[in-house]
Amino acid sequence: MSARRLSSMRRRRTASVTLKYFDIPGLGEPIRLALSIAAVPFEDKRLTREEFVATKGGLRFGQVPCLVVDGEEVFQSASILRYIGQ
């Protein structure tokens, strides 16, 4: 494993990570599992319908799942899973 990739993994494990998704398995469950398998500590922000409607305007595509890593938002479930896998 390259030093750069190892450094990136260490940074990601110490980063502030929040997953925003509904309180159902859906598209968020594979992301939750991937984060758990990668041993990345994260806040699992499960949105109610009212919370989603209130925050929908602030989301880039107006949709979830949304992974927030140190203030940077990543959208689309496949992109989030790819990001976690790297």
C-alpha positions, -999 to 999 in steps of 0.1 A, spaced: 0 0 0 14 34 -10 22 59 17 -2 84 1 -31 60 3 -23 50 39 -22 87 49 -55 92 32 -70 63 51 -57 76 84 -71 110 77 -105 96 68 -107 77 101 -100 108 120 -123 130 99 -157 141 111 -181 119 91 -219 123 90 -244 102 70 -278 119 63 -306 96 53 -341 85 63 -348 62 92 -352 32 68 -326 8 54 -330 18 17 -299 33 0 -284 43 33 -279 8 46 -250 -3 22 -233 30 31 -237 23 69 -223 -12 64 -194 0 43 -185 27 70 -187 0 97 -166 -25 78 -140 2 71 -140 10 109 -148 47 101 -166 63 131 -196 83 118 -227 101 130 -258 84 116 -282 113 111 -316 97 104 -340 123 90 -377 124 97 -400 136 68 -402 170 84 -364 174 88 -359 163 52 -384 189 39 -367 216 60 -332 207 48 -340 197 12 -333 232 -2 -298 232 13 -288 199 -3 -270 201 -37 -294 178 -55 -323 181 -30 -319 144 -22 -303 120 2 -281 100 10 -256 126 17 -222 119 33 -205 149 50 -168 145 55 -152 175 73 -178 198 59 -175 185 23 -207 169 10 -208 138 -12 -240 128 -29 -254 98 -48 -252 64 -32 -228 48 -57 -204 77 -54 -205 76 -17 -197 38 -17 -168 44 -41 -155 72 -19 -156 49 12 -140 21 -7 -110 42 -18 
